[in-house]
Amino acid sequence: MLPLGILAVAPVLATALSLSPFDPTPTPATSAPTPPTPPTASVSVTPSSVGTGGAPVTVAAVCADGTAMAIVKSDAFAESGAFNGSEKITVKTSAEAKPGKYAVGLLCDGTTVSASTSLVIVQGTVSPTPTGPVPTGPTPSGPPQTGGGSTSGPGPFVLGGMILIGAGTVAGTLALRRRRQNGA
């Protein structure tokens, strides 16, 4: 025979458990891990737009086998740039380069184009663009003012916990009442 406290709590526990999320989806079988794919080659130019008259640009490159033999070429550059194992180099655009869009090629093995991007040369000078948002108001100071949480609602765990506490209180009250009635 089950004690009265457990019998009183059983319906409440069943209700609380029915409120909790249940995912009937079976766990997928594990498969053999796929081998990592080798990194692909990539190249980028910063800034992507410069003025005429020769301007320095930073070229960043990634090659699958490293950048020891990597070279960057473009008709916009005064000369090709060799990476010699470095991931970034600075090259200068040609003073005679006309305004337009120029292809920038990365040759990881020094002979064939492995990746490419473009560089735009515009008439005149280009003002640098900010790299992040420009603040427009006063600079905030102190901790974030996020409020006291009065608008947040109860989650499923809070509701389930409240139900369990209520069930425990009811079961305890019934057990004490039964005990007093039996003269114990």
N, C-alpha and C positions, 0 to 999 in steps of 0.2 A: 504494500500500500504506500502511495506517495504522500509525503507531508502536505498539509494544506497550503503552505507558502508556495510550493512549487506549482500546485494546481492553479493557484490564483495568478501566478506570474505567467503561466504558459500562454494564455490568449494575448497578453500584452506583448510578450516576446515574439510571438508569431506575427503580430501586427508590425512591430518594429523591424523585424527582419524583412517583411514584405515591402517596407519603404526603402530599403537599401537597394542600390543598383545591382542588377544581376546580369552578367554577360554570358549567355549560353553558347557563345561561339567556342568551338573546340580549339585547343592550342595546336597550332600548325606543327607538323613534323619538322625537325631541324634538317637542313640540307648542308651539304659540304660548302664551306666558305669559298666565295669566288676570289681568285687571286687579284691583288690590286693592279689596276691598269697603270702603265707607266705614264708619268706626267707628259702632257703635250707641250709643244713649244708655244710661247706667247711673247709678244713684244708690245710695249706701250711707250708713247711719247708724251712728256709733260713740259710745258703746256702743249695742247694740241693745236694751238693757233698762235702764230708769231707775226711780227711785222717784217717788212722788207729791210734790207741793209745788213743782214747777218745778226743772228740772235742765238744765244745758247739755249739748248734744249736738253732735258735729261731723258735718256732712253733706258728703260728697264727691260730685261730679257730673262726668259726661262727656257732652257733646253733640256730635253730628256736625259742627255748624257753630260750635263753641265755646260758652262759657258767658256771653257778653256779655249776652244777654237772658234767661238762665235764672233761674227762680224755683222755690223749693221750698215746698210747702204741705202742711199736715196739721192735722187737728182737735186733735192733741196739742200743737201749737206755740202759743205766745203770739201770734206774728205770722208772716207769711210771710217768707222770707229770699231776698234777691236776691244772685246770684253776681257780677254785674258783671265778668265775665271771669276771676274767681278759680275755682280748682278745688275749694276747700274753704271752708266758712263754719261759724260756730258760731251756733246758735240755741238759745233756751231753751224748754223745755216749759212749758205753761200750769200755773199753780199750782192751777187748778180742774180739771184733767184727772183723770178717774176712772181707776182701774186697768182695763187692758184692752189689746187689740191695736189699733193705729192705723195706717192706711195713710199713707204718705209719698209724695207725688207730685212728680216733676220735670217742669217745664214748660219745655222748651228754648227754645221761641219765645215763652214768656210766656203762652200761651193754652191749649194742648192738652197733656195728659199724655203725655210721651215715655218715661218709665220710672217704676217704683214699687218700693217696698220697704215694710217695716213696722217699727214701733217698739212695744215693749211697755212699758207703765207698770204697775208693781207697787205694792202697798201698802207704805209705809215707804220705807226707803232701800236701795239696792243697793250692796253692796261691789264695788269694781272687781275684775275678774278679771285675773290676770296674763296678759301677752301671750306669754309663752314658758314653757318648762318650769321648774318650781321645783326648784332643786338640793336633794337630800335628804342627801347625804353630804359628805365633805370636798371642797374645791375642788381639782381637779387642778392640778399645776404641772409645768413642764418639758415636754419633747417627748413625743409620744404613745408609749406602750409597745406597739409592734406586733409585737415578736418579731424573730427573725433570718431568717425566711423558710425555715426548715428543713423545713416541711411543704408547701411549694409544690412542685408537680410540674413536670416538663419539658413545655414546649409543643411544637408541631409544628416550630417553627423550630430549637429546640435539638436535637431528634432528627435533623432533616435535616442540621444542621451537623455533628453527631457522625458521621453516616454519610459525609458528604463528607470529613471529616478522615481517617476510617478508610480511605476509598477512596484518598485521596491518599497515605497512608502505604504501603498495599499496592502501589500503582502505582510509587511511588519505590523501594521495596524490590525489586520485580521488575526494574525498569530497572537498578538498580545490580548486581544479581546477573547479569543478562544481559550487562552491560558487562564485568564481571570474568571471566565465562566466555569471552567473545570476546577477551580479552587486551588490551583497550583501556586 
